[in-house]
Every structure is written in structure tokens, then in C-alpha cells.
């Protein structure tokens, strides 16, 4: 992307990119992400633009370095690749030309997080805390209404989580859990008495079909007379 704030250059650049993308994808840009469906293969990508706000908390020894920022974002994409990407597939039904062409195929679903400085879907407040101190803690959260994410430097590390006040525990990377909220599943299942502790939106790391409800709703707005269904979710 060009590093310029010239309106003329920006408009010209955006137009060319949009034209190229529209030839390849059917797109639905909503306020928290952009869904893209490949016109030929039916493959589905959820593109989410993040603007990071880097914050040093009082207990961190040093502020974020540029190298640490780059590494953190790289870890975000690594976690997405490990936990979410190529784990979910869809199928289609309906009478549209697209549905007839794609019917019977297993459509892969992937998520891409793109770091931006403006035109973000989400503003990501990223706190550097004392990673070397096991008692250093920050409660991460996602506000769908405001489009704000609050995460910390430990969220890309596997930590032991406990189900409410019980002794039931699982290992979890907090970033993977928060991404479930980012794609539209707003329930923290560890607070609901849910008896599925291995699930990602509880205290575990396993995916469940219910996490894709908002994604399915948005997909079904995109192509007339075409219905998307979850075909398979690999835990």
C-alpha cells in the first residue's frame, strides 16, 4: 500500500485495488470486517483490518519496540493460522448460477488480519505487561459496539485457564479466544455455566460450529438465492 495521505492518490489507488478485487471476489464489507467469496472456487476469506494502539502498562519494564510490535502481529497471524484457518468449511445450496456452479464443493474458510493505520474495522489497544511475572494480569475484552479490542502481551502465550471458581482447567491462548468475539460470537462461555470447557470460547482451544453463526448470517446476505451452511469444523 502506498504510504501517502494525498486524497487524489488514495482515491486512485483504492479504485484500482477495488476493481481488481471485484473481478476475483464477491465482497461484503460490513463495519467489523469484509467477507470475500472467490467467484471461481467459492473459497471464503474474512479480512479484518486492525489499527494497533501500543500501550506500556505501569508494570512493564520497557515500552514496545518496533521489533516487538512486528513480532506480536506476526504471532497474531500465526495463532489464526494454527487455530482457525483451514479448520472450517462451508457448502452452498440454492438456485443461483453461483450455487449451481459450486454445489457439492467443500468451501474453505480463512481469516486474514491486516495491520493498517486508518480505515480500520477494529482499533486494537495492545498493552505491554510484565511477561516475566506470572502474577501480572490484564483482562482482555472485545467491544463489538465500539469496535475496540483490548489485549496484552501475554495473550499470544499458552496459559492455564480455570472454569469459574472450579478446579477444571485447560490451556488456552487468549488471542485465539478473543478472535471468536471479533468474528461475532459474543458469549464468554466460561461465565455461562457451559459444560464444554475444552471449547475455545470457554477455557480451551477447540472450535465449535456455533462460533460461525454471525459469519453464516453475513454470507447469506451476499448472493441472491444462495444459502451457505457449515459443512465441517475440525476441533
C-alpha positions as CSV (number, residue, x, y, z in Angstrom):
1,X,0.0,0.0,0.0
2,X,1.3,3.5,-0.8
3,X,2.4,5.4,2.3
4,X,0.6,8.7,1.3
5,X,-2.2,10.7,2.6
6,X,-2.9,12.5,-0.7
7,X,-6.7,12.3,-1.4
8,X,-6.1,12.0,-5.1
9,X,-3.5,9.3,-4.8
10,X,-5.6,7.4,-2.2
11,X,-8.8,7.5,-4.3
12,X,-6.9,6.4,-7.4
13,X,-5.2,3.5,-5.5
14,X,-8.4,2.4,-3.8
15,X,-10.3,2.3,-7.1
16,X,-7.7,0.2,-8.8
17,X,-7.5,-2.2,-5.9
18,X,-11.3,-2.5,-5.6
19,X,-11.6,-3.1,-9.3
20,X,-9.1,-5.9,-9.2
21,X,-10.7,-7.5,-6.1
22,X,-14.2,-7.3,-7.5
23,X,-13.1,-9.2,-10.6
24,X,-11.9,-12.0,-8.3
25,X,-14.3,-11.9,-5.3
26,X,-17.9,-11.2,-4.4
27,X,-17.4,-8.9,-1.4
28,X,-19.5,-7.8,1.6
29,X,-17.9,-5.0,3.6
30,X,-19.6,-4.6,7.0
31,X,-18.5,-2.5,9.9
32,X,-16.4,-5.2,11.6
33,X,-14.8,-7.0,8.6
34,X,-15.0,-7.8,4.9
35,X,-16.2,-11.2,3.6
36,X,-14.8,-12.2,0.2
37,X,-16.1,-15.2,-1.8
38,X,-13.9,-16.4,-4.7
39,X,-16.1,-16.2,-7.8
40,X,-14.4,-19.3,-9.3
41,X,-13.6,-21.6,-6.4
42,X,-16.1,-20.5,-3.7
43,X,-13.3,-20.1,-1.2
44,X,-14.2,-17.7,1.7
45,X,-11.9,-15.2,3.3
46,X,-12.8,-12.9,6.2
47,X,-10.5,-9.9,6.0
48,X,-10.3,-7.8,9.2
49,X,-8.3,-4.5,9.4
50,X,-6.7,-3.8,12.7
51,X,-5.2,-0.5,13.8
52,X,-2.9,-1.1,16.8
53,X,-2.6,1.3,19.7
54,X,0.5,0.3,21.5
55,X,0.5,1.0,25.3
56,X,3.1,0.4,28.0
57,X,1.4,-0.5,31.3
58,X,2.9,0.5,34.6
59,X,4.5,-2.9,35.4
60,X,6.2,-3.3,32.0
61,X,10.0,-2.7,32.2
62,X,10.3,-1.1,28.8
63,X,8.0,0.3,26.1
64,X,7.1,-1.7,22.9
65,X,10.0,-1.7,20.4
66,X,9.3,-1.8,16.7
67,X,10.6,-5.4,16.6
68,X,8.3,-6.4,19.4
69,X,5.3,-4.8,17.6
70,X,6.2,-6.7,14.3
71,X,6.6,-10.0,16.2
72,X,3.3,-9.5,18.1
73,X,1.4,-9.0,14.8
74,X,3.2,-12.0,13.3
75,X,2.1,-14.1,16.3
76,X,-1.5,-12.9,15.8
77,X,-1.5,-14.3,12.3
78,X,0.4,-17.5,13.4
79,X,-2.3,-18.2,16.0
80,X,-5.1,-17.6,13.5
81,X,-3.4,-20.0,11.1
82,X,-2.9,-22.6,13.8
83,X,-6.4,-22.4,15.4
84,X,-8.8,-21.1,12.8
85,X,-7.6,-21.3,9.2
86,X,-8.3,-24.5,7.2
87,X,-10.3,-25.8,10.1
88,X,-13.8,-24.7,8.8
89,X,-15.5,-25.4,5.6
90,X,-18.9,-24.4,4.1
91,X,-21.3,-25.8,1.5
92,X,-23.9,-24.0,-0.6
93,X,-27.4,-24.6,-1.8
94,X,-29.8,-22.5,-3.9
95,X,-30.9,-21.8,-7.4
96,X,-28.4,-19.0,-8.3
97,X,-25.8,-19.6,-11.0
98,X,-23.1,-19.4,-8.4
99,X,-24.8,-22.1,-6.2
100,X,-25.2,-24.4,-9.2
101,X,-21.6,-24.0,-10.1
102,X,-20.3,-24.5,-6.6
103,X,-22.8,-27.0,-5.3
104,X,-21.2,-30.2,-3.8
105,X,-17.8,-28.5,-3.2
106,X,-16.2,-28.1,0.2
107,X,-15.5,-24.3,0.5
108,X,-12.6,-23.4,2.8
109,X,-12.8,-20.6,5.2
110,X,-9.9,-18.5,6.3
111,X,-9.3,-15.3,8.3
112,X,-6.7,-12.6,7.4
113,X,-5.8,-9.8,9.9
114,X,-4.3,-6.8,8.1
115,X,-2.5,-4.1,10.0
116,X,-3.5,-0.6,9.0
117,X,-3.1,3.0,10.1
118,X,-6.6,4.1,9.1
119,X,-9.9,2.8,7.8
120,X,-9.8,0.1,10.4
121,X,-12.5,-2.4,11.3
122,X,-11.1,-2.6,14.8
123,X,-9.0,-0.4,17.0
124,X,-6.7,-2.7,19.0
125,X,-5.4,-1.4,22.3
126,X,-2.4,-3.6,23.0
127,X,-0.9,-3.4,26.4
128,X,2.6,-4.4,27.2
129,X,2.7,-6.0,30.7
130,X,5.4,-7.8,32.6
131,X,5.5,-11.2,30.8
132,X,8.1,-12.5,33.2
133,X,5.8,-12.1,36.2
134,X,3.2,-15.0,36.4
135,X,1.0,-12.7,38.6
136,X,1.0,-9.9,36.0
137,X,-2.5,-9.9,34.6
138,X,-4.7,-7.9,32.2
139,X,-8.3,-8.7,31.4
140,X,-8.7,-8.8,27.7
141,X,-12.0,-8.0,26.1
142,X,-13.8,-7.0,22.9
143,X,-16.4,-4.3,22.5
144,X,-18.4,-5.0,19.3
145,X,-20.4,-1.8,19.6
146,X,-17.4,0.5,19.7
147,X,-15.1,-1.6,17.6
148,X,-12.4,-1.8,20.2
149,X,-10.2,-4.7,21.2
150,X,-8.2,-4.8,24.5
151,X,-5.4,-7.3,24.6
152,X,-2.0,-7.7,26.2
153,X,1.5,-9.0,25.5
154,X,0.7,-12.4,27.2
155,X,-2.3,-13.1,25.0
156,X,-0.2,-15.0,22.4
157,X,1.2,-17.3,25.1
158,X,-0.4,-20.6,26.2
159,X,-1.7,-20.1,29.8
160,X,-3.7,-22.3,32.2
161,X,-7.3,-21.1,32.5
162,X,-9.8,-22.1,35.1
163,X,-13.6,-22.5,34.7
164,X,-15.1,-20.0,37.1
165,X,-14.1,-20.9,40.6
166,X,-13.8,-24.7,39.9
167,X,-10.7,-26.8,39.6
168,X,-11.4,-27.5,36.0
169,X,-8.6,-26.1,33.8
170,X,-7.4,-26.1,30.2
171,X,-4.6,-24.5,28.3
172,X,-5.5,-21.5,26.1
173,X,-4.0,-18.7,24.1
174,X,-6.1,-15.6,24.9
175,X,-5.8,-14.2,21.4
176,X,-7.5,-17.2,19.8
177,X,-10.4,-16.8,22.2
178,X,-10.8,-13.0,21.6
179,X,-10.9,-13.6,17.9
180,X,-14.1,-15.6,18.4
181,X,-15.6,-12.4,19.7
182,X,-14.1,-10.4,16.8
183,X,-15.9,-12.6,14.2
184,X,-19.2,-12.1,16.0
185,X,-19.6,-14.7,18.7
186,X,-20.1,-12.5,21.8
187,X,-20.6,-15.1,24.5
188,X,-17.9,-15.9,27.1
189,X,-18.9,-19.5,27.8
190,X,-16.8,-19.7,30.9
191,X,-19.3,-17.3,32.5
192,X,-22.5,-19.1,31.5
193,X,-22.1,-22.5,33.2
194,X,-21.4,-24.1,29.9
195,X,-20.2,-27.7,30.4
196,X,-17.8,-27.6,27.4
197,X,-14.5,-26.5,29.0
198,X,-12.4,-27.7,26.0
199,X,-14.2,-25.2,23.7
200,X,-12.4,-22.1,22.6
201,X,-15.0,-19.7,23.9
202,X,-14.8,-21.4,27.2
203,X,-11.3,-22.1,28.5
204,X,-10.0,-24.5,25.9
205,X,-8.8,-24.3,22.3
206,X,-11.3,-26.3,20.3
207,X,-13.6,-24.8,17.6
208,X,-17.4,-25.3,17.6
209,X,-19.8,-24.7,14.7
210,X,-21.8,-22.2,16.9
211,X,-19.0,-19.7,16.7
212,X,-19.7,-19.2,13.0
213,X,-23.3,-18.0,13.4
214,X,-22.6,-14.4,12.6
215,X,-20.4,-15.3,9.6
216,X,-23.1,-17.5,8.1
217,X,-25.7,-14.7,8.6
218,X,-23.4,-12.3,6.6
219,X,-22.6,-14.8,3.9
220,X,-26.3,-15.4,3.3
221,X,-26.7,-11.7,2.6
222,X,-24.2,-11.7,-0.3
223,X,-25.6,-13.7,-3.2
224,X,-29.3,-13.8,-4.2
225,X,-30.9,-17.3,-3.9
226,X,-27.7,-18.8,-2.4
227,X,-27.6,-20.3,1.1
228,X,-24.3,-21.1,3.0
229,X,-24.2,-23.8,5.6
230,X,-21.3,-25.0,7.8
231,X,-20.1,-28.3,6.3
232,X,-17.3,-29.2,8.7
233,X,-15.4,-27.9,11.7
234,X,-12.2,-29.5,12.8
235,X,-11.7,-29.2,16.5
